[in-house]
Amino acid sequence: MTELLNVVLLTFMVIVALAAVWLRNLFASVMMMGIFSVLSACTFVVLDAVDVAFTEAAVGAGISTVLMIGTLALTTRDEKTPVRWSVLPLMVVLITGAVLVYGTKDMPRYGDPSAPVHEHVAPRYINDSPAEIGIPNMVTSVLASYRGYDTLGETTVIFTAGIGVLLLLGGYRNRKRQEDEF
């Protein structure tokens, strides 16, 4: 049953991604990408990665969609028709995809109990984190202590992106105000 659900979710994700690429109405494309993020979050829930699903839903479907809609309020709603078609972006995507697929060849099967992560890292976190960290929740102890620098880096990236968006919007408003004065 889980495999069928995975196939259905991935099929919907491919359909939504293709729709987002082919649509010329940018508002519809933004909505499609929001739907894609919700489907990704559902996929993460099926894979028992609820914390990742929560982050995907909040950032991917929430904040990103709101920022893109805000950007559309400052620009046009329709994409300009390209002057000419270039094969270079398609080749970059295909080569990158092939390298990523090749990189998964050495990965253990999903859920394999003999995978290195289940033999070394996970048992240590499960057994030693309450004594080492003093936090009863294992996910919190891992994110706040063992992966503290990762969490700090992710927070820094989100903060920097927010500051960048505010600076861009402020610069746009200043230019608009100067154009209105002349």
N, C-alpha and C positions, 0 to 999 in steps of 0.2 A: 504494500500500500504506500509506503514511504517513497519507493522508487517511482511509482506513478505520480505522486504529488510533486516530486522533484522534476520529472519530465514535463508536467503541465506548467509548473512555475517557470522553468527555463524556456519553454516554448513561448509563453506569454512575454517573457523578458525579451526574447529575440524579436517578436512581432512589434512590441512597443518601441524597442530601440530602432528598428528599421523605420517605423512610422515617424519617430522624432527626427531622423535624418532626412527623410523624403519630404516632410511637410515644409511649405514655404511660409506659413503663418508662424511667426516666432512664439506667439502666445501658446498656440497649440503644441509646439515643440517643447516649451517649458513644462506644460502640463504632462506631456508624455514622459519627460524625464523625471518628474515627480512620481508618476505612476511606476516607472522603472525602479526608483528608489524604494517604494513601498513593496514591490515584488521582491527586490533584493533583501529587504528586511524579513519578509516572510520566508525566504530561502534560508536565511541565517537562523530563524527560529526552528525550522525543520532540522537543521544541522546541529541543534542544541547550543547555539552560540547566541543566547538571548541578549547578553551585554553588547555584542557587536550589532545585533538587530536593532536594539534601542538607539545606539549611536547613529546607525544608518538612517533610521526613521527620523530622528531629530535633526541631523545635519543634512542628509541627502534630500529627504522629502520636505522637511520643514524650512530650515534656514536658507538652503540653496534656492528653493523655489521662491521664497519671499524675496530674496535678493535679485533673482532674475526678473521677477515681475516688476520690482522697483526699477530695474534697469530698463525694462521695456517702457515704463512710464516716461523715461527720458529720451527714448529713441523711437523708431518706427516699429510697427507691428509685423511688417512683411519683410522677408529676406530679399535682397536685391538679386536679380538673376545674374549668374556668373557670366562674364564675357566669354570665357573659353573654359573647356574642361581639361583638367590636368590629371595625369595618371600618377604623379608623384605621391600625393597623400594616400591614395589607395595602396600603393606599393609599401609605403612606410607602415601602414596599419597591418597589412598582410605579413610582412617580415617580422614585425614586433609580435604579432599573434603566434607565428610559427616558432619564434624563439621561446615564448612563454609556454607553449604546448610542449616543446622539446625539454624545457626545464622541469616539467612535471614527470618525466619518465622515471626518475630515480626516487620519486616520493613513494612512501608506503601507502597501501590501500587505506581508505577512510575507515577509521574505527579499528584498525589492526592493533590488537593488544601487545604485539611484539615490536611495535614502532618505538624508535628511540625516545620519543617524548614520554611514552607511557612507562618506560623502564627506568629512566633517570630523573627527569625533571618533575613530572607530576607527582610521583610518590613523595619526593622531598617537600614539595609545596603542601601536600595534604597532611603529611605527618609532622613536619617541623614548623610550619608557619604559626600555629597557635603559641608555641613556646618561644620562637625567635622574635615574632612581631608583637604578640599580645593582642591581636585583633581576632575575634572569633569568626568573622566572615572571611572565607578563603579568597573570594574574588577581590574584596576590598584590600586584603593584605597583599595580594599579588600586585594589584594596580598601584597601591600607595607606597609599597616598599620595594619589592623585587623589581618591579618595572616602573619605579618612580621617575626615572629620567625620561623614559618613553612618554609617560603621562605628561610630564612637564613640557617635553618637546611638542606634543600634540596640542596642548593648551597654548603654547607660544605661537604655533602656526595659525590656530584659529584666531587668536588675538591680533596677530599681524595682518591676517586677511581682513578682519573687521576694520582695523585702522586704515588699511589701504582702500577699502570701499568707501569709508567716510571721507578720506582725502579726495578720492575721485569725484564723489558726489559734491563735495564742497567746491572743488575746482570747476565743475560743470555749472554750478549755481552762480559762481563769481563771473564766469564768462558770459552766462546768460544775462546777468544783471548789467554787465558792461555793454553788451549788445543792445539792450533795451534803452540804455542812457544815450546812445548815439543815434 
